Amino acid sequence: VFPQRKPVVLTGLELGPCTTKWTVDYLSQAEGSKAVKIHVSGVPQMDFLSKNFVYRTLPFDVFVRRAAEVKHKEYFLSEDEKYYLRSVGEDARKDIADIRKQFPVLAEDVQIPEYFEKEQFFSSVFRISSAGLQLWTHYDVMDNFLIQVTGKKRVVLYSPRDAPYLYLSGSKSEVLDVDNPDLEKYPLFGKAKRYQCLLEAGDVLFIPALWFHNVISEEFGVALNVFWKHLPAESYDKSDTYGNKDPTAASRAIQILDRALKTLEELPEEYRDFYARRMVLRIQEKAYRDDYG
């Protein structure tokens, strides 16, 4: 369906009544006061690596109302703190997020675009963000749709090919402020080619696996991510509930590479340097693509 494997914004899709129904009032009463675990951040830019946020639990209806406010009368950290809900399974370590299970009333209002086979479905992640909240840049290992139900989001994307410039720690980039990066600290970041789109309510962004994305909520908004397995099911890590663990073959390859580098340490420095460069060349010859558009 997406032969080029590049991000694309789809507009005018039939998403069901959610786009008009999901007001703050409706959301609050639809799922009532069940407890939800949320991220609370004193600053707009959330950083997963330094964990500059806290986890708190609120009744869903209270959380929705607070997330929709700009200034809070009741708060955990400060009156202008930001809130973020990323739905998780019943047991976050073992169960995937599925809006039909966690938010069954709201799930009735959504029609998920069917560009994949039913058995490829992995998860549907319900998200609510305060206005101004920015999520860290990261990649996922599965294709996904970001369905912007209400509110506006700005999404900044980078190709998998630009991974060398993104200062990665696992699947996440250390560069938080993609609009005003600190190029003294992250000099290579300037080489990464930036793609950007503005999602309005009702828009759907296709984010191919391995594409980096940084999401800024321009307004209070509700979104739904749908992840699906576009590789054979056995390619994925069985313990992955978030869709961001590297495929098992990739994890094995990285472990083998780490062992190879450890073996090189048995050699004096000039030999180590020489054979390391030869190994890099071999990797490039054998595994790099030369047909990136």
Secondary structure by P-SEA (a helix, b strand, c coil): cccccbbbbbcccccccccccccaaaaaaaccccbbbbbbbcccccccccccbbbbbccaaaaaaaaacccccccccccbbbbbbbcccccccccccccccccaaaaaacccccccccccccbbbbbbbccccccccccccbbbbbccccbbbbbbbbcccccccccccccccccccccccccccccccccbbbbbbbbcccbbbbbcccbbbbbbccccccbbbbbbbccccccccccccccccccaaaaaaaaaaaaaaaaaccccaaaaaaaaaaaaaaaaacccccccc
